[in-house]
Amino acid sequence: MGSLAEAPDGKGWVMAENMKELALKKFEEVFGGAQGVNVYFAPGRVNMIGEHTDYNGGHVFPCALTIGTYGAARKREDGKLRFYSMNFEHLGVMESSLDELKMEKEAGWTNYPKGMIWAFGEKGYQVPFGMDLLLNGNIPNGSGLSSSASVEVLTGFILKDLFGFEVTNQELALIGQYAENKFNGVNCGIMDQFASAMGKKGRAIFLDTADLSFEYAPIQLENAKIVISCSNKKRGLADSKYNERRSECETALAELQEVVGIRNLGDLTQEQFEQYKAAIKDEVRVKRAKHAVYENQRTIQAVEALKANKIELFGKLMNESHISLQYDYEVTGVELDTLVEEAWKVDGVIGSRMTGAGFGGCTVSIVKDDAIDAFIEQVGKAYQKKIGYDADFYVVEIGDGPSKL
Ligand code: GLA
């Protein structure tokens, strides 16, 4: 889903103040009374490196952002569910109930909270009563910064608080992925929900998706910031293309398993891949599998570089990641390629690549403080000239996982 509550100001910051107050006020107006209402938050995410590796048993390196989705919620005494989003005000109040938990196209964004309530039940946490839920998000519209995962994690966090379920944040991530896969029909990996549920201020999460072991790594950027450039390209066919890449990787894995005992593409080193790749009987699948293997190794190397304070090397690996996503995995497109290629031309850019699923959405760049204005100006102009409409820029900060405010 897309969501935009506040336009960014001139400098590219997304406003986060007042989100709680605005949500409370609107809740009162829409649902009546403010008694028993609590406000919660769950973040969006940006992935620094490790793209399309999370369903290949590889590593990812995302971080939670300080932007995300705010939710005002109140328990009901019946089984009704009433939803309202300040990002989709034209839809008004949308109603459902605990015994009607089915995915319906017309239900729009409410399929995410409904999916989460359904998934809780499937995992043995039967939700006993309905609720009134109002959302207010400040993740830029259609940006691929995981607004849907933030809504899933937020809903799970609210259910836990309202009904006293003993569920850890890591379980929330897994239930969120289950809801997305089985209720909403998108075959995503674990990265987005994990980043939203497990985020830590100032840190990225180095997660091994083969066994969910992880560690936090501080992102200490001296005199530099993370800048997100949003292509504003609609993601159109993204879900079907995503599922197609996933099945190409699964076929390549099955072919490799004929000659080598691995569980995932992420089990292979680059050298092993080169040794066994002839087992893959199609050139396109060789490229897809190559990306999955090399990107995983690149991610491991990038985190080592970061720990050793070799930020230039980290940036170089980000650039290589983009090239691999462009030529081998083929998920970028002219909009993302333009943003990245123009970013590489700006002095003071340490690294730049597409982030998330691709086919539109955003790029992530590390930019030196004194180059940020020039970056926004130069990349913005060149993008508008080539693509014909504007990109948006956001200087972001790494924030914590879900909370009750
Ligand atoms: C989407 C999915 C994630 C991950 C990325 C690509 O964001 O939801 O699970 O696969 O694409 O890295």
Boltz pocket constraint, residues with backbone or C-beta under 6 A from the ligand:
constraints:
  - pocket:
      binder: B
      contacts: [[A, 50], [A, 51], [A, 52], [A, 53], [A, 54], [A, 55], [A, 144], [A, 188], [A, 189], [A, 190], [A, 191], [A, 192], [A, 356], [A, 357], [A, 358]]
      max_distance: 6.0
